[in-house]
């Protein structure tokens, strides 16, 4: 790392030529008019601007580079430096002080505008404390108007009018010939302007033309991980970059791909095609609509690719761990991504079918998207072994232990790694191997009382298990709910006993009225008839179904509910009875005993 102090003029020349560019992961950002004026005032006063940081490229760059906003004709040039910190300062100064075009900015209300920047000569040679007031911005047509019936308050649309107003155009500050011509027009207009002009040149123009910018230059051999870490630390005011954005830039900068295909690799387009394929077949993987981030994410897909790659490297003796940490993703070569991504995409398609068997078909019903990451890598590794009787049974058990034990709520990266190796070995029946996710998962009986919202994976899990074990809707009574009906009939979690009635009539369990114990998957059509207590609304639902009362009671029982307790509207007895049945459902899915409500000592 070295510290340099180039002149501002040299930096702006490098911006114009393309010698100084941005890594493509830099987001676009526009400074507002007031900040640009304050920045210009700082330069004219020769006050410190703040350090900028750049990465030396040595004639090549691991990132796709792009010019700063406002430059033209340098897109094909390989930059000498990539600007990591100082994008907006350099962009604003380039557009305001160097380019012969108005500056793209926003006004105080956030509305887009284009402006030219001037400096008031009389104010500029006054007190430095007034320098901010000396910087003036005018609209693109250089005519400033005010009032509802527009009245011209300033017109600098010609050089003569600029001289008359005493406003020097800042976009010519580095063009000696244009400065000389403007000075001549200014003095010719009034010979008395010689004095203010001389003072203005000494106290303002010379400061700008000799202004230096402290710059930290990172050497060309700086690792990509370090570059990204530095970038994010110095850009604390912005939104943190995700790995997908960083890889988009690095994959686009892959010279071997460029040489072979004549274009750069478009990671976003590749991911869009993959997610479109998955989501069109299995809606649980989410939507591609702008602004919606549901189902499986691009970062999770990349993590699965990294897990598969590091597993292969470990099998070949070229790595010691299976991992998908940030550094593993940043070190993912494009060639390996292109080789492994189709396998992971196929694995996710298999997962879509697996989730459908678990009656999880909508993004909002998915307990953990993160748990699908190691599962995708495992499926890609074991292939059709996952579909054998033993393999399917063990994957089911691993999945439900992860969901009901709420094992993927935090610290997922280390669990990813362990689960890939352990689940592969378990499916292949290697001796003395059971995944930690299975052995460590516990579902304590009291957890049922606190499962009240979809924020919990276990809440979503029990909801799906109720459907999977054969629940029949209370209106569409032809047969057990299937995956296709969940969307078509708007199946959702419906509350069985109403809150207000429970508060007044069932004090023992009143605080648990919002628990999953008092909820069950039913259609929207049924929910419209669930008015009052079960003892009253069940009669109406039974009549609507056209079934005999005892047959309708059998339908109720498919939800692991004792119908008699509903007919009696006995919430306390209903709650105890159903909680036991739900615990048995959980135990069956996890393949292990849990702590029961009637366990000794409780």
N, C-alpha and C positions, 0 to 999 in steps of 0.2 A: 504494500500500500504506500502511495506517495501523496504528498500535498503540493499542489500547484496553485498558481495565482494568475491565470490567463486574463487578458483584458476582455471586457464585455464585448467589444467589437469583434475580437477573434472568435469568441464563442458563437455570436450571432452569425458570423460568416460560416462557421462550421454547421450551424443549423440549416442555413440556406443551401449549402452544398450537399448536405446529407452525411457529412463526416461525423456529425453528432446526431444520433437518432434515439428512439425509445425501444425498449424491449416490448414485444406485442402484448405482454400481460399488463402493461400500464393501462389503466382505465382512462377514458376521456373525462375531462373535467374542465369546466369553464369558470374562470374567476369573474366576479361581478365588477361592475364599473368602478365602484368606490375603492375596491382593493387594488385595481390596476392603477388608479390615480395615486394611491398611497405608495405603491411600489415605484412608480416613476419618480415621485417626490424624493424617495429614499436615494435613488441613483443620482438625481441632480444635486443632492446635498453631499454626495460622496460618503454616505453613512453605510455601515456594514449591511450587506444584503443577506448574509447567512451562507453557510457552506452548501455547495451542491456536490453530488457524488456521481461518479461515472465508472463504468467497467470498460477496461481496455479490451479490444477484440483481437488484435493481431491480424486483422484482415479476414477474420471469420468469427462467427458468433453461434453459440448453441441455441440462441433464440431467433425466432423470426423477428426482424426489426421493422419499424415503420417510422417515417419522418414525423416531426412535430407538426401540429396543426398549422396550416398557413404556408407550408413550403410546397414547392411545385417542381416536378421534373427530376427528383432525386430518388424515386422509389426503387430503382434498380441498383443503386449504389450500396455496397457493403460498408457499413459505418466503421469508423476507427474507434468510436466510443459509444457506449449505450448509457443514457441518462437514467440513473436509478432514483435520484432524489433531486428535485428542482424543476420538474416538468412544467408546472404552472408558472413559475417565475420566468423560466426561459421562454415559454410559449408567449406569455403576455408581453415580455420585453421585445421579443422578435417581431411580433405583430405590431406593437405600438411604435417601436423605435427604428425598425429596419425595413419592413415591408411597405411597399407603396400601395396599400389597400387598407380599408377600414378594419377595425378589430371586432371580431365576433365576441360578444359579451352579453351580460344580462343586467337589467336595471334593478332598482331597489325592490321591485315587486316580483323579481324572478322572470320577467318577460325578456325574451331574446331581443337583442338590438345590435346594430353595427355602429361603431363610433370612431371618430378621428380624435387624436389627443394633441393638445396645444399647451404651451406654457405662456402665461402672462408675464411679459418682460418687466413691466413696472413692479409687479408684486414679487417676482423672482429675485430682484436685486434689493428687496427690502429685507425685513427680518426673516431669518431661517424658520422661525416659529410659524410664519405665514405661508410656508412653501406648499403645504397641502392645498391651500386655497388658490395657489397660482396655477395648478394643473387643471385644465379645462377639457371636458369632452363635449363633442358636438355630433349631431346625427350624421348619417352617411352622406346626405346631401349638403352638409356643412352649413345648414341654416337651422338655427334654434328658435322655436316658437313656444309661446305660453298661452294659457287661457283656453276656455271652451270654444271661443271664436278665435282660432289661431292668429296670434300677433307675433311678427318677427321681432325677436329681441337681440339676435346676433346673426350676422351673415358674414362668413369667411370663405365663401365659395370661390374666391379668386385671390391671387397673391396680393393685389392692391387692397382688397378688403381685409386681408390678414394683417397687412402693414398698418392700415388705418386703425384696426382694433388693438394693435400691439401684441398680437398672439403669434408666437413662433410655432410652426408645424413640426412636431417632434419626430415624425416619420422620416425626416431628411437629416437627422442629427449626425449620421455617419457618412453623409454624401457631401464631400467638400465643395464640389462644383455647385451643387444646389444651395448650399449655405451661402456661398459667395454671391450667387445671383439674388438670393432672398435679402441678404444684407444690403446689396446695392439698391434694390427696390425700396427697402425700409429707409435708408439714408436719403435717397433721392426724393422721397416724399417730404422729408423735413430734415434739413441738415443738423438740427438740434438733436436728432436721434443718435448722432455719433457717440455721445457720452454714455447714454444708457446701453447702447449696443456693446461698447467696449467693456463696460462693467459686466454685462450679461455674459459676454464671451468668456471672461476670466472666471466668473463666479459660478457659471452654470454649464455652458457648452464644453469647456475644457474638462470639467469634472466628469461629465458623461463620457466624453471621448477617451478619457484615460482611466475610466472606472475598471477596477479589477474584481474578479470573482474568485473567492477561495474555493478550490475544488479538490476533493479527495478522489484519487484514481485507484481503483482496485485492479490488480494485475490480471493479465489474461488467463492465468492458471487458477484463478479463484473458482472453487467448486460451485456447481449450480445450486446445491443446497445452501451454501454460504451466501450466494448472491440473493437468493430468495429470502433468506432470513434477514439479511441486511436491509433489503427493500422493505420488508414488512415492518421492521423496527423504526425505520426513518419515515414511514408513511402511516404513523399512528392515527392520523386524522381521517383516513379513508376506511373503506370497507376491506376487511382482510381478504387477501386472495385465497382462493381454494386451489387445490392441487390440479384440478381439471384445467383451470385457466393457465397455470404455469406450464402444464404439459402441452396445452394447445400451442403455446409460443415455442416450446422446444421442439415439438414434433414438426411444426411448420418450418423450423430452421434446419431440418435434417437434410444435409447436402446430398447424401446418397440417394434418398428418395427423389429429390429434385432432379438429380442427374438421370435417374431411370425413367421418371414419368413426366418430366418437363413442367411440373407444377408442385406447389407445396402441399403437404398432407393436411386435410381439413378435419381435425378431430371433432369439432362440434357437429359437422355433417355426418360423420361416421356414427357418433353416439346417437344422433337423432334417428338415423335409420334403424339402429338396434332397438332403441326404446319404442319406436313406432311398431316395429315387428312384435315386440313382447306385449305392449299395451293393447294392440289390436286383437291379439289372441286371448290375453288374460288381463282384464281391466285392473286387477289388483296391483299391477306394476305402475299405474298412475297415468297422468295426462301430460301431453306435450304443450298444452296451452300456455301462452306467455303469462308469467307471474304465478304459475302454480307449480309447487314443488312437492309432489306426493309420490307414493309408491317407491320405486327404486331410483336412486340418484346416480349421476355420472361418477361421483367420487366413490360410491359403494361398488359400482361396476369396476372401476380401476383398482380398488382394493382387492377384489376377487382375482383379477388378472395378476396382481403382484403376489398374492398368496400362491397361486398356481406356479408362477415363475420361480419363486424362491423355493418351493417344494421340489421342483425339477432340479434346481441348482444344488440343493442339499442331497438329493438322491445321487447326483453326479459327483459329489464330493467337492463342489465349488462354493458351497456356502455352509454355514453352521446352524442357521436358524431358518424356520419358515416365518415370514414376516410381511406385514403390509404397512409398516410405519411410513411416515412422510418421506423419509429418505429413500425407501424402497420404491416409492412411486416416482420420485423425482429422478431416480437412476434407471427408470424403465426405458430401455431402448425402443425406438419406434419399430424396428424389425421384430422384436419379441412381442410387442403389443399387437401388431398386425397378425402374427402367427397364433397368439393365444386368445385374442378377443373373440373369434368365432366359436371356440370351444366353450368359453364362459357364456356367450350368448345362448348357445344350445343348452348349457346347464341351467340358465335362468328359465328357459322355456320349459324344461323338465320341472323346475321348481313351481312354475305356474300351475302345472297339472297336479303336482303334489299338494299345493295350497288349496286347490279346488276340491281335492279329496277331503281336506280338513274343513271344508265349508267356509273358507276364507277367500272371498272373491272381490272385495272392494278395498281400495286403498285405506279408507278409514277404519276398516276392520282388521288390518294387518297389525299384529302385536308389536313386532320388531322388524323393520326393514334391515337393520344391521345384522340380524341373525341369518339372513339369507346370504351374506357375504361368504362366510366359511362354507356354508352348504353348497354354494355354487362351485367353489374350488374343489370340494370333496367329490361332487358329482362329476366334474371334469376329470378328476383323477381316477375314480373307480369305474366310471362308465356304467355299463349295464349291471354290474354287481349290485348297484343300488336298487335294482328292480327285483332281485331275488327275494324269496320269502324272508330269509333272515335279514338281509340288508334293509328291506323296507320296514320291517318291524323295529330294527334298531334305530333307523333314522327317525321314525315316528316317535320313539321313546326319547331320543335325544332332543327332538324339536319341542315336545311338550314339557320336558323338564326345563328347557331354556325359557319357555313362555311362562309356565305356571310358577317356576322358581324365580322368575324375574331376574334372570342371570345376565341379560344384555342391556341393563339400564345404564351401566357406566364401565369404564376401563375395558372397553371392548377389544382393543388391538391385541393385548396379550391373550385374551380368551380366543380370539380368532385363530391365533397361531396354534394354541394347544388343541383346539377343537379340530382343526384340519388334520393334524397328525394322529390324534387319538381316535377320531371318528373313522378315519380311513382304516386304522389298525383294527378297530372294533368290528367294522363291517367285514373285514377280511378274517375275523375270528382269530387274531393273534392272541396268544395266551396272556392273561393277567393285565389286560387293557380294558378299562372302562373310562369314557370321557369324564373329565372333571365336572362338566356341565351336568352330567347325570348324577354323579356321586355327591356333589355339593348342593344340589337343588333341594330346597325344603319348602313345603307349603304348610304353614302353621294354621290351625283351625280359625283363629281369630282374624286372619287376613280376610276372610269372607266378609266380616262386618265392615271393613274399611274399603272394600272394592266398590266404589260408588260412581266412577266416571271412566270414560275411555282413555284417560291419561295413563291408566295402568294396563300393562300387557296382559296380566292375569285376568282382568275384567273382560278384555276382548277374547281371551282364550276360553273362558268358561262359556261365554256367549256362543262361540263357534262350536264348542264341544256339545252343547245342548242341541244344536242343529244336527251335528254329525251323529249323535246317538239315536236320532229318530224322532225329534219333536215334530208334531203335526200342528199346522195353523188352526186357529179356532173358527175360521170362516172357510178357508180353502181346505176342506177336510178329506180330500180324496186320497191323500197319502203323505208320508213324511216330507218335510221340506227338502228341496234339492238346491244345488248351487244356482241353477237358472232362475229359480223362484225368488231368491234373495233380492235380486234387483227388480224383477218384474212385478213382484207384489209388495215392494217397499218394506221388506222385513227389517225390523229394528228391535232394539231392546225396549220393551214396554213395561211400565210399572203396574204391578198386580193390585196391591192395596193402595188407596189414595193417602197422601201424606196427612191431610187434616183429620181424616177419620182415625188413622192410627194414633196420632197424637192424643186424641180424646179417649180412645177405647182400648189401647194396648200399651200401657205404660212400660211394661218390662222390656219391650224391644222397640219402643218408639224412636229411639235415636238411630236405629238401623234401617229406617224406612227406605233410604236411598240405596241400600246395599244391593249387590247383584242377586242376593237371595230373594229379594222382592221384585225381581225383574225377569223377563223371559222373552225370547224372540217371537214376535208376532207381526202380522201384516198391519199396514196402516188402516185397512178396512176394519179389522178387529178393534183397533185402538179407538175408533170413532164410537163404538158401542160400549166401551169400558167406562161407564159413568156410574159413580157411586161405588159401593162395595161389591166384592165378588158374589156374595149371596144374592144380590139383586140382578146384576148385569149378566151373570152366567145363564140365567133362565132365558133372557132375550137372545143371547148368542146361540144357545142350544136350539131354540125355535128357528132362528135364521139358518142354521146348518141343515135342518130337515132330518136330523138324527134322533133316535130314541135317547132318552136321558142317560141310560146306562152306557150306551155307545159313546155319547159325548164325554162322559166321565173318563172313558178309556183314552180319548183324545187328550184330555187335560193331563192325565197321568203320564203321557209321553214327554211332558216337560219336567218330570221328576217332582210332581206335585201330588199330594194326597187330595183328591177332589172333595172328600167329605169336609176337610178343614176349610176349603174355600166356600162351600155351600153354607157352612156354619159361620163364616166370616170371623174365624178365630185366628187372628194374626199371630199371637204368641206361639200357639201350637204349630201353626203353619210354618213359622220361621224356623223353629227348632227342627221340625221334620225335614224341611227342604234343605236346610244347611247340612244335615247328615247325608242326604242323598247327593248333594253337590260335592261333598268331601269324598264320597265313594267314587264319583265320576272323575275327580281330580286324581285320586289314587290310581284308578285304572289307567288313565292317560300317562301318568308318570311312571307306572310300573313299580311303585314303591309305596310304602306306608307313609302317612303324614301324621302330625300330632292332632289327635281328635279332641272334640269338645268334652267327651266323657273320659279322657285319659286320666289315670291315677294322679292324684296330686293337683288336679286343675279345678 
